[in-house]
Amino acid sequence: MRKGLFVGLTAASVGVVYGYDLSTIAGVLLFVGKDLAIASDSQKGLLTTMVVIGQIGGALGAGVLANAIGRKRSMLLILLGYTAFALLGAFSMSVPMLLTARALIGVAIGVSVVVAPVYVAESAPAAVRGSMLTAYQVATLSGVILGYVTAYFLAGSQSWRLMLGLAAVPALLLLPLLLRMPESARWYLLKGRTDDARRSLLRIEPEDNVDAELAEISRAIAEETQDRSGGGLSELVRQPYLRATLFVVALGFLQQITGINAIIYFSPGLFTAMGFHGNFALLALPAMVQVAGLAAALSVSLFLIDRMGRRPILMSGIALMTIADIVLVAVFANGAAHAGGLALVFGFGGVLLFIIGFNFGFGSLVWVYAGESFPSRLRSIGSSVMLTANLTGNALIAAFFLPMLQILGGAGVYTVFGLLAVVALVVVYRFAPETKGRQLEEIRRYWENGGKWPTPLDTPDTSDAP
C-alpha cells in the first residue's frame, strides 16, 4: 500500500506545473505591456486563450500518445516539453513568439491533464484510488498558490519574464522522481507484456496480491477486447459506453463553464471591479483564497472521498458554488466598486466560498470520474474526450469573461454562472454513480449495464475483508 501511495502521489504531483501556469498568467498580464504591445482586454484574452487552444490540441492527442508509448513516458515528455516552452515564453521578443510559446506550453499541459489521472487511476490501490486522484487537484492547487505568490514577490520589479521562466523549476524537480516510477501494469497487459506487468505490480502491491490482481486485470482486458475493435474513438460514441462518454463530457464542460477560471485567470480584474487596489489585493488575496481551496481539496483527498463517497461530496461542492454566485450577484448589484467596507468583505467572502465549493466538489471529483468511468483500452482516450470538453468551456471563459464583465456587469455574469451551477447540480444528481470502494473492472460493468449496477455486483464482495 505504501508503495502504491508513493507512485500515486508522484504522478499526481504533475498537477503542480498545470496549476502554476493557471495563476502566474494573472501576474504576467499586469506587466507584459511594458515590453510587448499587449494592453487591451482582447489582446490579454488572446494571450490566455492561446494556452487553452494548445491544451485542446494536447488533450485530443494525449489518449493516442499514452496508448502508444505508455503513461510514464508520456509524462516524462510532458515535463521536458513544459521546461522548454516555459523558457521560450520567458525569452520571447515579440507578441507572435510569446503567443507561440503559450500555445506550445498549452499542448504540454493538455497532455498532462489527461495522462496523469489515467496513470494514477491505473496504479493506485482501489481502497485509496479516490484519494490519489483528488491528490492531483491538491497538486494543481499548490501550483496555483505558488504561481500567485511568485507573481506577488516579482510584482515590484514587474519581472513577467521571470514569472514565466520559473515555471520550468517544478517540472525539472519532478523529472528524477518520475524516472523511478513503474509503468502502468494495465498498459503493459494491453500490449501483451505480462512479465513486465507483473514486475510493475510488484513495485506497488504486496507480493501475495500480485497474482490475483494480474489475473483479474488480464481477464477484464480479455473480456473487453473480445469481438470489439479495441480502443478507438468510435467505441466511445456507441453502446455500451456512450452513456459514460456523455456523462464525463458533460461533467468536464460544466466544471469550466460554471466560472472557476474566470477567477483564476482574471482575478486582478475581478478584484478591481469589486473595489480592491494594489499588488497585495490583486495577487496576494487570490493566493489566500486558493489556500482555502487547497484546504478543501485536502479534506476531500485525505479524509472524505473514500469514506463519504463521490456523489454527496460533488453535490455539496456545487451547492456551495451556487450560494457563492448568489452572494456575488448581490455584491455587484449593489455597486461593489463604490460601496467599500462591508461590500468588499462580502465580495471577498463570495469568491472564497466559490473556490472552496469548487475544490471540494468539481475540482476534486471530475478527475476521479474521468479515471474510473472507462475500461483500460479506452481510459486515456476517454479522458482526452472529457478534457477536450473541459477545455472548450475553459476557452469560452478565457475569451469572453472580460467582455461579458464589461457588457453584463458583475451581477449579470454571476447570474449566468449561478444558473449553470444549478444545471450542473441536476446533471450530477441524475447521472453520477457512487463508485466508492469498487474495482475499475466493476465500474466498467455499471456503464455496460445502462447506468445500473448489475445485481450480483450491487454490493461489493467483502468476504475476504478482515
Phi, psi and chi 1 to 4 in degrees:
 res  aa     phi    psi   chi1   chi2   chi3   chi4
   1 MET       -  -42.4  178.3   71.9   76.4      -
   2 ARG   -64.2  -39.2  -68.5  175.1   60.7 -174.5
   3 LYS   -63.9  -42.4  -66.1  179.0 -178.7  177.8
   4 GLY   -61.9  -39.6      -      -      -      -
   5 LEU   -62.8  -42.8  -74.1  171.1      -      -
   6 PHE   -63.5  -43.4 -179.6   71.6      -      -
   7 VAL   -62.3  -46.8  169.0      -      -      -
   8 GLY   -62.2  -43.6      -      -      -      -
   9 LEU   -67.7  -38.5  -73.4  172.2      -      -
  10 THR   -64.2  -45.6  -60.5      -      -      -
  11 ALA   -63.4  -41.8      -      -      -      -
  12 ALA   -63.7  -27.6      -      -      -      -
  13 SER   -65.0  -14.1  -64.7      -      -      -
  14 VAL   -59.4  -23.9  173.8      -      -      -
  15 GLY   -60.7  -20.5      -      -      -      -
  16 VAL   -59.4  -42.6  171.4      -      -      -
  17 VAL   -67.1  -35.4  -62.8      -      -      -
  18 TYR   -65.7  -46.6  175.9   36.9      -      -
  19 GLY   -64.2  -39.8      -      -      -      -
  20 TYR   -58.9  -43.7 -178.0   92.9      -      -
  21 ASP   -68.8  -35.5 -169.1   81.8      -      -
  22 LEU   -56.8  -43.4  -82.8  175.6      -      -
  23 SER   -95.0  -32.9   60.1      -      -      -
  24 THR   -65.4  -24.1 -163.8      -      -      -
  25 ILE   -62.6  -27.0 -167.5   64.0      -      -
  26 ALA   -61.4  -40.0      -      -      -      -
  27 GLY   -73.2  -39.8      -      -      -      -
  28 VAL   -59.0  -43.1  170.9      -      -      -
  29 LEU   -62.9  -26.0  -68.8  175.7      -      -
  30 LEU   -72.3  -27.9  -69.1  175.2      -      -
  31 PHE  -124.3  -11.0  -51.8  118.1      -      -
  32 VAL   -64.6  -24.7   67.7      -      -      -
  33 GLY   -64.8  -19.2      -      -      -      -
  34 LYS   -72.2  -25.0   76.6  167.8 -172.0  174.7
  35 ASP  -108.2  -36.2  -66.8  -33.6      -      -
  36 LEU  -120.2  153.4  -56.5  178.3      -      -
  37 ALA   -79.4   68.9      -      -      -      -
  38 ILE  -126.0  105.6  -61.7  176.3      -      -
  39 ALA  -134.1  -38.5      -      -      -      -
  40 SER   -76.4  161.4   69.3      -      -      -
  41 ASP   -61.7  -36.4  -74.2  -15.9      -      -
  42 SER   -67.0  -38.4   60.8      -      -      -
  43 GLN   -67.7  -41.3  -70.5  172.4  -38.4      -
  44 LYS   -64.9  -39.2  -68.2  177.8  179.3  178.9
  45 GLY   -63.2  -37.1      -      -      -      -
  46 LEU   -65.2  -41.8  178.8   60.8      -      -
  47 LEU   -60.5  -38.9 -175.5   60.2      -      -
  48 THR   -73.7  -40.8  -54.4      -      -      -
  49 THR   -68.0  -31.2  -54.6      -      -      -
  50 MET   -59.3  -36.9  -73.1  -58.6  -66.4      -
  51 VAL   -63.3  -42.8  178.4      -      -      -
  52 VAL   -66.9  -39.3 -176.6      -      -      -
  53 ILE   -60.6  -43.3  -67.7  171.5      -      -
  54 GLY   -62.4  -38.5      -      -      -      -
  55 GLN   -62.8  -39.1  -72.7  173.6   -3.8      -
  56 ILE   -61.8  -44.6  -67.1  173.2      -      -
  57 GLY   -61.0  -43.8      -      -      -      -
  58 GLY   -63.6  -40.2      -      -      -      -
  59 ALA   -65.0  -40.1      -      -      -      -
  60 LEU   -64.8  -35.0  -73.3  171.3      -      -
  61 GLY   -92.8   -8.9      -      -      -      -
  62 ALA   -65.4  -41.7      -      -      -      -
  63 GLY   -62.5  -44.2      -      -      -      -
  64 VAL   -63.7  -43.4  174.9      -      -      -
  65 LEU   -62.5  -47.1  178.3   68.6      -      -
  66 ALA   -64.6  -35.4      -      -      -      -
  67 ASN   -73.7  -29.6  -79.9  -11.5      -      -
  68 ALA   -80.1  -48.2      -      -      -      -
  69 ILE  -111.2   -6.3   68.7  172.0      -      -
  70 GLY   103.2  160.4      -      -      -      -
  71 ARG   -71.4  -42.8  -74.2   51.3  162.9  147.5
  72 LYS   -65.6  -48.3  174.7 -176.9  173.1  178.4
  73 ARG   -62.5  -36.6  -71.2  177.8 -177.1  172.6
  74 SER   -60.4  -42.7  -64.0      -      -      -
  75 MET   -69.0  -34.6  -70.7 -165.6  -67.8      -
  76 LEU   -63.8  -42.5  -70.1  171.7      -      -
  77 LEU   -61.8  -38.1  -77.2  177.1      -      -
  78 ILE   -57.5  -49.8  -71.3  161.7      -      -
  79 LEU   -67.1  -38.1  -65.0 -179.9      -      -
  80 LEU   -65.7  -43.6  -69.8  171.5      -      -
  81 GLY   -64.9  -40.7      -      -      -      -
  82 TYR   -62.0  -41.5 -167.0   87.7      -      -
  83 THR   -61.5  -48.3  -59.0      -      -      -
  84 ALA   -63.9  -43.6      -      -      -      -
  85 PHE   -76.1  -29.2  -57.0  142.6      -      -
  86 ALA   -64.1  -42.2      -      -      -      -
  87 LEU   -69.4  -35.2  -66.0  174.8      -      -
  88 LEU   -61.4  -42.6  178.4   64.1      -      -
  89 GLY   -63.5  -40.1      -      -      -      -
  90 ALA   -64.9  -32.3      -      -      -      -
  91 PHE  -100.5   13.6  -70.5  101.5      -      -
  92 SER   -64.0  134.6  -67.8      -      -      -
  93 MET  -109.1   -0.5  -57.2  -54.3  -63.0      -
  94 SER  -150.3  163.8   66.0      -      -      -
  95 VAL   -63.2  -46.9  174.4      -      -      -
  96 PRO   -58.4  -38.4  -26.3   36.4      -      -
  97 MET   -65.3  -41.6 -174.3  175.5  177.4      -
  98 LEU   -66.9  -41.4 -179.7   58.5      -      -
  99 LEU   -62.8  -38.8  -69.0  174.1      -      -
 100 THR   -64.0  -44.7  -59.8      -      -      -
 101 ALA   -61.6  -40.5      -      -      -      -
 102 ARG   -66.8  -38.3  -61.3  -58.8  -66.9  158.4
 103 ALA   -65.2  -42.1      -      -      -      -
 104 LEU   -67.4  -40.3  -70.2  172.4      -      -
 105 ILE   -66.7  -30.5 -152.4  166.3      -      -
 106 GLY   -62.9  -38.6      -      -      -      -
 107 VAL   -59.2  -46.7  172.3      -      -      -
 108 ALA   -61.2  -42.5      -      -      -      -
 109 ILE   -65.3  -42.2  -67.7  170.9      -      -
 110 GLY   -58.5  -41.3      -      -      -      -
 111 VAL   -66.1  -42.2  176.0      -      -      -
 112 SER   -64.3  -38.7   75.7      -      -      -
 113 VAL   -70.8  -20.2  178.9      -      -      -
 114 VAL   -85.0  -51.3  171.5      -      -      -
 115 VAL   -74.1  -41.0  177.5      -      -      -
 116 ALA   -60.2  -49.5      -      -      -      -
 117 PRO   -62.7  -34.6  -25.1   36.0      -      -
 118 VAL   -63.5  -45.7  167.8      -      -      -
 119 TYR   -61.0  -43.3 -178.6   87.2      -      -
 120 VAL   -64.3  -45.2  173.9      -      -      -
 121 ALA   -59.4  -36.7      -      -      -      -
 122 GLU   -85.0  -15.9  -66.9 -175.5  -13.6      -
 123 SER  -108.0  -26.7  -58.8      -      -      -
 124 ALA   -79.4  143.2      -      -      -      -
 125 PRO   -59.1  146.3  -21.7   32.6      -      -
 126 ALA   -56.6  -36.9      -      -      -      -
 127 ALA   -63.9  -25.3      -      -      -      -
 128 VAL  -125.1   13.7  -65.6      -      -      -
 129 ARG   -60.2  -41.7 -172.4  177.5   60.0 -113.8
 130 GLY   -60.1  -43.5      -      -      -      -
 131 SER   -63.8  -39.9  -65.2      -      -      -
 132 MET   -68.8  -36.5  -67.9  -60.7   95.3      -
 133 LEU   -69.9  -36.9  -75.5  166.8      -      -
 134 THR   -73.0  -20.5   56.7      -      -      -
 135 ALA   -62.3  -26.7      -      -      -      -
 136 TYR   -62.1  -42.1  179.2   78.7      -      -
 137 GLN   -67.1  -37.7  176.4   64.4    8.3      -
 138 VAL   -60.4  -43.7  170.5      -      -      -
 139 ALA   -64.7  -40.6      -      -      -      -
 140 THR   -61.6  -44.5  -59.3      -      -      -
 141 LEU   -63.8  -38.7  -83.0  172.8      -      -
 142 SER   -60.3  -40.2  -60.5      -      -      -
 143 GLY   -65.2  -38.9      -      -      -      -
 144 VAL   -59.7  -47.3  168.2      -      -      -
 145 ILE   -62.2  -43.4  -64.7  167.4      -      -
 146 LEU   -59.2  -40.7 -179.1   62.8      -      -
 147 GLY   -64.8  -44.9      -      -      -      -
 148 TYR   -63.3  -44.9  -82.2  131.6      -      -
 149 VAL   -63.8  -42.5  171.1      -      -      -
 150 THR   -60.2  -45.9  -59.7      -      -      -
 151 ALA   -62.0  -38.5      -      -      -      -
 152 TYR   -64.4  -46.3  172.3   68.5      -      -
 153 PHE   -71.7  -22.4  -78.6  108.3      -      -
 154 LEU   -95.6   -2.2  -67.1  175.0      -      -
 155 ALA   -64.1  -35.0      -      -      -      -
 156 GLY   -61.1  -37.6      -      -      -      -
 157 SER   -92.8   -3.3   60.4      -      -      -
 158 GLN    54.6   38.3  -60.5 -174.2    3.4      -
 159 SER   -85.5   71.9  -57.3      -      -      -
 160 TRP   -66.4  -29.3   64.6  -90.6      -      -
 161 ARG   -65.4  -41.2  -65.6 -176.7 -175.3  -82.0
 162 LEU   -67.8  -36.2 -165.0   53.6      -      -
 163 MET   -56.2  -44.7  -66.4  177.5 -165.0      -
 164 LEU   -71.7  -43.6  -67.3  177.1      -      -
 165 GLY   -65.6  -35.6      -      -      -      -
 166 LEU   -65.5  -12.5  -73.5  174.6      -      -
 167 ALA   -61.3  -22.7      -      -      -      -
 168 ALA   -70.9  -22.0      -      -      -      -
 169 VAL   -63.6  -53.1  173.5      -      -      -
 170 PRO   -62.0  -32.5   17.6  -29.7      -      -
 171 ALA   -63.9  -44.5      -      -      -      -
 172 LEU   -66.8  -35.6  -70.4  172.4      -      -
 173 LEU   -67.2  -31.1  -69.3  176.2      -      -
 174 LEU   -80.9  -21.8  -78.9  170.4      -      -
 175 LEU   -54.8  -51.9  -90.0  172.9      -      -
 176 PRO   -63.4  -31.9   18.3  -30.3      -      -
 177 LEU   -66.4  -44.2  -70.1  175.2      -      -
 178 LEU   -67.1  -31.5  -85.6  177.0      -      -
 179 LEU   -61.2  -26.1  -75.2  169.8      -      -
 180 ARG   -86.5   -9.0  -62.4  173.0   55.0 -164.6
 181 MET   -79.5  148.2  -64.9  -62.3  100.0      -
 182 PRO   -78.7  157.3   29.7  -34.9      -      -
 183 GLU   -73.4  159.4  179.8   55.0   86.4      -
 184 SER   -63.3  128.3  160.9      -      -      -
 185 ALA   -62.6  -35.5      -      -      -      -
 186 ARG   -64.6  -36.9  -75.5  177.2  172.9   83.8
 187 TRP   -66.6  -43.0 -178.8   78.5      -      -
 188 TYR   -57.2  -42.6  -83.2  135.8      -      -
 189 LEU   -68.7  -34.1  -72.4  174.3      -      -
 190 LEU   -61.4  -29.0  -77.6  171.5      -      -
 191 LYS   -93.6    3.4  -61.0  -60.6 -179.9 -178.7
 192 GLY    77.2   19.4      -      -      -      -
 193 ARG  -102.8   76.2  -62.9  165.5   60.8  176.9
 194 THR   -65.4  -42.0  -54.7      -      -      -
 195 ASP   -63.4  -41.9  -69.6  -19.6      -      -
 196 ASP   -63.8  -38.3  -72.4  -30.5      -      -
 197 ALA   -63.2  -40.9      -      -      -      -
 198 ARG   -64.9  -42.5 -168.8  174.3 -165.4  -77.9
 199 ARG   -63.5  -37.9  -78.2 -168.7  -71.1  -89.9
 200 SER   -64.2  -44.7  178.9      -      -      -
 201 LEU   -64.6  -35.4  -79.1  175.7      -      -
 202 LEU   -63.1  -22.3  -78.7  169.8      -      -
 203 ARG   -82.1  -13.7  -65.6 -179.6   64.0  178.7
 204 ILE  -129.0  -11.1   59.4  174.1      -      -
 205 GLU  -122.5  152.0  -65.4  -82.9    2.9      -
 206 PRO   -59.5  143.6  -21.7   32.5      -      -
 207 GLU   -58.2  -34.0 -173.6  171.2   -0.6      -
 208 ASP   -64.4  -23.8  -67.3  -15.6      -      -
 209 ASN   -94.6  -13.2  -62.0  -15.5      -      -
 210 VAL   -64.9  -47.2  165.5      -      -      -
 211 ASP   -64.2  -40.7  -71.5  -26.1      -      -
 212 ALA   -66.0  -42.0      -      -      -      -
 213 GLU   -64.9  -42.2 -179.7   78.6    6.6      -
 214 LEU   -62.8  -43.0 -163.7   64.4      -      -
 215 ALA   -64.5  -39.9      -      -      -      -
 216 GLU   -66.4  -43.7  171.8   62.3   16.3      -
 217 ILE   -65.5  -43.6  -62.6  171.5      -      -
 218 SER   -61.6  -42.6  -61.2      -      -      -
 219 ARG   -63.4  -42.4 -175.7 -162.1   60.2   74.5
 220 ALA   -66.1  -41.0      -      -      -      -
 221 ILE   -67.4  -40.4  -69.5  175.4      -      -
 222 ALA   -62.8  -40.2      -      -      -      -
 223 GLU   -66.0  -39.3 -175.4  178.9  -49.0      -
 224 GLU   -63.5  -43.3  -69.5  171.2   17.1      -
 225 THR   -85.8  -10.1   54.8      -      -      -
 226 GLN   -66.1  123.0 -173.3  176.1    8.8      -
 227 ASP    60.0   28.0  -60.5  -35.5      -      -
 228 ARG  -130.9  158.7  -64.1 -179.2 -175.4  171.2
 229 SER   -70.5  -30.6   56.8      -      -      -
 230 GLY    88.2   95.6      -      -      -      -
 231 GLY    83.7    6.1      -      -      -      -
 232 GLY   -88.3  159.6      -      -      -      -
 233 LEU   -61.0  -31.3 -176.8   62.8      -      -
 234 SER   -61.9  -28.8   62.4      -      -      -
 235 GLU   -66.6  -29.4  -87.8 -163.9   83.8      -
 236 LEU   -71.0  -24.2  -66.6  175.0      -      -
 237 VAL  -106.7   18.8  -64.9      -      -      -
 238 ARG  -138.9  165.4   65.9  173.0 -171.2  -98.5
 239 GLN   -64.1  147.3  -61.2  -61.2  -16.2      -
 240 PRO   -94.5    6.7   34.2  -35.4      -      -
 241 TYR  -104.0    1.6  -60.6  116.1      -      -
 242 LEU   -58.9  -41.4  176.8   59.9      -      -
 243 ARG   -61.9  -43.7 -172.8 -176.5 -176.5   96.4
 244 ALA   -63.6  -40.7      -      -      -      -
 245 THR   -62.7  -47.6  -59.2      -      -      -
 246 LEU   -61.8  -37.3  -68.7  175.0      -      -
 247 PHE   -65.4  -51.2  170.0   67.7      -      -
 248 VAL   -71.5  -31.5  -61.8      -      -      -
 249 VAL   -64.2  -46.2  163.9      -      -      -
 250 ALA   -61.5  -42.5      -      -      -      -
 251 LEU   -63.6  -44.5 -149.7   58.6      -      -
 252 GLY   -64.4  -42.5      -      -      -      -
 253 PHE   -66.2  -45.0 -176.8   75.6      -      -
 254 LEU   -66.2  -31.2  -72.5  167.1      -      -
 255 GLN   -57.8  -39.8 -174.8 -155.2   41.3      -
 256 GLN   -88.2  -41.7  -73.2  -63.6  -30.6      -
 257 ILE   -71.2  -13.6 -154.2   66.0      -      -
 258 THR   -78.8   -4.1   44.7      -      -      -
 259 GLY   111.5   10.0      -      -      -      -
 260 ILE   -61.0  -44.2  179.7   59.1      -      -
 261 ASN   -79.9   -9.5  -80.8  -21.0      -      -
 262 ALA   -62.7  -32.1      -      -      -      -
 263 ILE   -82.2  -42.9  -67.6  175.7      -      -
 264 ILE   -72.4  -50.0  -65.5  178.4      -      -
 265 TYR   -65.8  -44.7  -70.3  148.6      -      -
 266 PHE  -115.5   28.4  -55.7  113.9      -      -
 267 SER   -57.5  -38.7   54.8      -      -      -
 268 PRO   -59.5  -44.3  -27.6   37.4      -      -
 269 GLY   -65.0  -38.2      -      -      -      -
 270 LEU   -66.4  -46.3  179.2   61.9      -      -
 271 PHE   -68.4  -31.4  -80.4  110.2      -      -
 272 THR   -64.1  -42.8  -62.6      -      -      -
 273 ALA   -61.7  -28.1      -      -      -      -
 274 MET   -79.7  -17.9  -70.5 -178.8 -176.8      -
 275 GLY   114.7    4.8      -      -      -      -
 276 PHE   -81.4  152.8  -70.1   96.3      -      -
 277 HIS  -145.2  158.9  -58.9  -73.5      -      -
 278 GLY    90.8  157.2      -      -      -      -
 279 ASN   -61.6  -35.8  -72.1  -27.0      -      -
 280 PHE   -63.6  -46.1  179.5   82.9      -      -
 281 ALA   -66.9  -35.9      -      -      -      -
 282 LEU   -87.9  -20.6  -58.3 -174.9      -      -
 283 LEU  -124.5  -39.3  -66.9  171.5      -      -
 284 ALA   -76.2  -38.6      -      -      -      -
 285 LEU   -61.2  -45.3  -80.2 -176.6      -      -
 286 PRO   -58.4  -36.3  -27.2   36.1      -      -
 287 ALA   -63.7  -41.4      -      -      -      -
 288 MET   -63.1  -39.6  -67.8  167.0   60.9      -
 289 VAL   -61.0  -42.3  167.1      -      -      -
 290 GLN   -70.0  -26.2  -65.7  -60.8  -28.1      -
 291 VAL   -62.2  -42.1  169.4      -      -      -
 292 ALA   -63.7  -39.4      -      -      -      -
 293 GLY   -62.8  -38.7      -      -      -      -
 294 LEU   -62.7  -41.4  177.3   60.3      -      -
 295 ALA   -61.3  -39.6      -      -      -      -
 296 ALA   -64.4  -44.9      -      -      -      -
 297 ALA   -64.8  -38.6      -      -      -      -
 298 LEU   -64.2  -39.2  -79.4  170.2      -      -
 299 SER   -62.6  -38.4   70.0      -      -      -
 300 VAL   -67.7  -48.3  173.3      -      -      -
 301 SER   -65.4  -45.2  175.7      -      -      -
 302 LEU   -88.8  -29.7  -61.9  178.8      -      -
 303 PHE  -122.3  -26.3  -54.0  113.0      -      -
 304 LEU  -113.9  -42.5  -61.8  176.7      -      -
 305 ILE   -63.1  -37.8 -170.4  169.3      -      -
 306 ASP   -91.5    8.2  -70.7  -47.6      -      -
 307 ARG  -113.5  -55.4  -66.1  178.0  174.8   85.5
 308 MET   -76.0  -33.8  -74.9 -179.7   60.5      -
 309 GLY   103.0  170.7      -      -      -      -
 310 ARG   -78.4  -49.2  -78.8   59.1  160.6  156.2
 311 ARG   -59.1  -52.9  -85.0  175.3   57.8   89.1
 312 PRO   -63.1  -33.6   18.2  -30.0      -      -
 313 ILE   -68.2  -46.2  -68.9  174.4      -      -
 314 LEU   -63.7  -43.2 -178.2   52.0      -      -
 315 MET   -67.7  -37.0  -68.3  177.5   66.4      -
 316 SER   -64.6  -41.6  -62.3      -      -      -
 317 GLY   -63.4  -43.5      -      -      -      -
 318 ILE   -66.1  -37.3  -62.9  172.5      -      -
 319 ALA   -61.1  -40.8      -      -      -      -
 320 LEU   -64.6  -38.6  -72.9  176.7      -      -
 321 MET   -61.5  -40.7  -70.0  169.0   61.6      -
 322 THR   -62.9  -44.1  -53.0      -      -      -
 323 ILE   -62.1  -41.8  -64.8  169.7      -      -
 324 ALA   -61.7  -40.2      -      -      -      -
 325 ASP   -60.8  -40.7  -74.2  -33.1      -      -
 326 ILE   -62.3  -42.7  -65.7  170.8      -      -
 327 VAL   -61.2  -45.3  172.1      -      -      -
 328 LEU   -67.8  -36.0  -70.4  170.6      -      -
 329 VAL   -59.2  -45.0  168.2      -      -      -
 330 ALA   -64.1  -40.6      -      -      -      -
 331 VAL   -62.6  -50.4  168.3      -      -      -
 332 PHE   -69.2  -34.9  -79.6  109.3      -      -
 333 ALA   -64.0  -24.6      -      -      -      -
 334 ASN   -98.1   16.9  -75.3  -79.2      -      -
 335 GLY    71.3   62.1      -      -      -      -
 336 ALA   -57.6  -38.9      -      -      -      -
 337 ALA   -66.4  -21.0      -      -      -      -
 338 HIS  -111.8  -13.2  -53.6  -69.9      -      -
 339 ALA   -77.7  -39.5      -      -      -      -
 340 GLY    65.1 -172.9      -      -      -      -
 341 GLY    49.5 -115.2      -      -      -      -
 342 LEU   -61.6  -35.3 -166.3   59.8      -      -
 343 ALA   -62.0  -39.2      -      -      -      -
 344 LEU   -64.9  -38.0  -66.1 -178.1      -      -
 345 VAL   -63.0  -47.2  172.4      -      -      -
 346 PHE   -67.4  -36.3  -84.4  100.0      -      -
 347 GLY   -62.8  -48.2      -      -      -      -
 348 PHE   -62.0  -41.2  178.7   77.3      -      -
 349 GLY   -63.2  -37.2      -      -      -      -
 350 GLY   -64.3  -44.8      -      -      -      -
 351 VAL   -63.0  -42.7  171.9      -      -      -
 352 LEU   -60.1  -45.3 -177.0   66.3      -      -
 353 LEU   -65.5  -38.6 -175.6   61.6      -      -
 354 PHE   -61.7  -46.7 -172.7   95.2      -      -
 355 ILE   -64.1  -42.1  -67.9  -66.4      -      -
 356 ILE   -62.5  -46.4  -70.3  172.5      -      -
 357 GLY   -62.3  -42.8      -      -      -      -
 358 PHE   -62.1  -48.7  175.5   84.3      -      -
 359 ASN   -74.1  -25.1  -71.8  -65.6      -      -
 360 PHE   -71.0  -35.0 -172.3   81.6      -      -
 361 GLY  -111.6  -87.6      -      -      -      -
 362 PHE   -54.5  -48.9 -101.8  143.3      -      -
 363 GLY   -58.5  -37.0      -      -      -      -
 364 SER   -86.7  -37.5  -62.1      -      -      -
 365 LEU   -91.3  -24.2  -88.8  -61.8      -      -
 366 VAL   -59.6  -42.7  162.6      -      -      -
 367 TRP   -70.6  -29.9  -50.1  116.5      -      -
 368 VAL   -63.6  -50.7  174.3      -      -      -
 369 TYR   -65.5  -37.8  -83.5  114.2      -      -
 370 ALA   -63.1  -38.2      -      -      -      -
 371 GLY   -76.5  -20.9      -      -      -      -
 372 GLU  -102.5  -15.8  -68.7 -178.5  -19.9      -
 373 SER   -87.2  -10.2  -66.2      -      -      -
 374 PHE  -124.0  154.6  -62.6  103.0      -      -
 375 PRO   -68.8  169.0   24.7  -33.7      -      -
 376 SER   -55.0  -45.9  -63.2      -      -      -
 377 ARG   -71.6  -18.5   71.9 -175.0 -173.7  -75.3
 378 LEU  -106.9   -3.7  -62.6  176.6      -      -
 379 ARG   -64.3  -45.7 -169.4  164.1  -67.7  126.8
 380 SER   -72.4  -37.9   59.6      -      -      -
 381 ILE   -68.9  -40.3  -65.0  175.3      -      -
 382 GLY   -62.3  -40.4      -      -      -      -
 383 SER   -65.7  -34.2  -67.1      -      -      -
 384 SER   -63.1  -43.4  -67.8      -      -      -
 385 VAL   -64.4  -43.5  170.8      -      -      -
 386 MET   -60.0  -45.7 -174.9  -79.6  -71.2      -
 387 LEU   -67.6  -33.3 -176.5   60.0      -      -
 388 THR   -61.0  -43.8  -58.0      -      -      -
 389 ALA   -64.2  -41.3      -      -      -      -
 390 ASN   -59.3  -45.5 -178.7  -81.7      -      -
 391 LEU   -75.5  -25.5  -67.5  172.8      -      -
 392 THR   -63.1  -44.7  -59.9      -      -      -
 393 GLY   -62.2  -39.4      -      -      -      -
 394 ASN   -61.6  -44.3 -167.4  -11.4      -      -
 395 ALA   -63.2  -39.3      -      -      -      -
 396 LEU   -62.2  -41.8  -68.3  172.4      -      -
 397 ILE   -65.3  -46.3  -66.9  -65.4      -      -
 398 ALA   -61.8  -38.5      -      -      -      -
 399 ALA   -81.2  -33.2      -      -      -      -
 400 PHE  -116.7   -6.2  -64.0  113.4      -      -
 401 PHE   -63.2  -49.3  174.6   71.6      -      -
 402 LEU   -62.6  -45.7  -70.4  178.4      -      -
 403 PRO   -61.3  -38.1  -25.6   35.0      -      -
 404 MET   -63.3  -38.9  -77.3  177.0   62.2      -
 405 LEU   -63.3  -37.0 -167.8   60.4      -      -
 406 GLN   -72.4  -39.9  -71.2 -178.3  -19.4      -
 407 ILE   -81.0  -48.6  -64.3  168.4      -      -
 408 LEU   -91.8  -20.9  -60.2  178.4      -      -
 409 GLY    79.0  166.3      -      -      -      -
 410 GLY   -59.8  -39.6      -      -      -      -
 411 ALA   -63.7  -42.9      -      -      -      -
 412 GLY   -65.9  -43.9      -      -      -      -
 413 VAL   -61.4  -45.6  167.8      -      -      -
 414 TYR   -78.9  -16.4  -80.1   95.1      -      -
 415 THR   -66.7  -44.2  -63.5      -      -      -
 416 VAL   -61.1  -46.8  173.0      -      -      -
 417 PHE   -62.0  -38.6  -73.3  154.7      -      -
 418 GLY   -64.0  -41.6      -      -      -      -
 419 LEU   -64.7  -39.9  -67.7  172.8      -      -
 420 LEU   -66.0  -34.4  -70.0  169.3      -      -
 421 ALA   -64.3  -37.9      -      -      -      -
 422 VAL   -64.0  -42.3  171.7      -      -      -
 423 VAL   -58.5  -43.8  171.6      -      -      -
 424 ALA   -61.1  -41.3      -      -      -      -
 425 LEU   -62.1  -41.4 -167.7   60.4      -      -
 426 VAL   -64.5  -43.8  171.5      -      -      -
 427 VAL   -61.4  -45.3  169.0      -      -      -
 428 VAL   -65.0  -44.7  170.7      -      -      -
 429 TYR   -58.9  -38.7  177.8   78.2      -      -
 430 ARG   -82.3  -35.5  176.4   65.3 -179.6   83.8
 431 PHE  -120.7  -15.5  -63.2  106.6      -      -
 432 ALA   -77.6  124.9      -      -      -      -
 433 PRO   -83.2  159.4   31.7  -34.3      -      -
 434 GLU   -94.4  114.1 -179.1   52.6   70.4      -
 435 THR  -111.0    9.9   58.0      -      -      -
 436 LYS   -53.9  127.4  178.8 -176.3   69.5  172.5
 437 GLY    76.3    1.5      -      -      -      -
 438 ARG   -95.1  145.9  -65.7 -179.3 -176.9  -92.1
 439 GLN   -69.8  153.7  -63.8  -70.4  -22.2      -
 440 LEU   -58.6  -38.6  -66.9  175.8      -      -
 441 GLU   -66.7  -32.5  -73.7   69.9   29.4      -
 442 GLU   -70.7  -40.5 -174.3 -179.5   -5.2      -
 443 ILE   -63.1  -36.5  -62.8  168.5      -      -
 444 ARG   -55.7  -40.2  169.2  177.3   63.3   85.1
 445 ARG   -69.0  -27.2  -63.2 -172.1 -174.4   98.4
 446 TYR   -59.8  -48.2  168.7   87.5      -      -
 447 TRP   -70.6  -36.4  -64.5  110.1      -      -
 448 GLU   -65.6  -22.5  -69.0  175.9  -10.2      -
 449 ASN   -95.5   23.2 -163.4   43.6      -      -
 450 GLY    73.8   28.6      -      -      -      -
 451 GLY    82.6   27.4      -      -      -      -
 452 LYS  -135.1  143.1  -61.6  177.6 -178.6  177.7
 453 TRP   -73.3  125.6  -64.4  109.6      -      -
 454 PRO   -56.5  142.3  -23.6   33.9      -      -
 455 THR   -52.6  -45.7  -58.4      -      -      -
 456 PRO   -65.2  -19.6  -20.7   32.9      -      -
 457 LEU  -108.4    8.4  -60.5  172.8      -      -
 458 ASP   -59.5  -33.0 -153.9   16.0      -      -
 459 THR  -118.8  119.7  -57.7      -      -      -
 460 PRO   -55.5  144.4  -20.5   31.7      -      -
 461 ASP   -67.8  120.6 -177.9   10.1      -      -
 462 THR  -119.4   21.6   58.9      -      -      -
 463 SER   -65.1  -25.8   58.4      -      -      -
 464 ASP   -98.2    5.1  -65.3  -32.1      -      -
 465 ALA   -69.6  147.9      -      -      -      -
 466 PRO   -70.4      -   21.8  -30.1      -      -
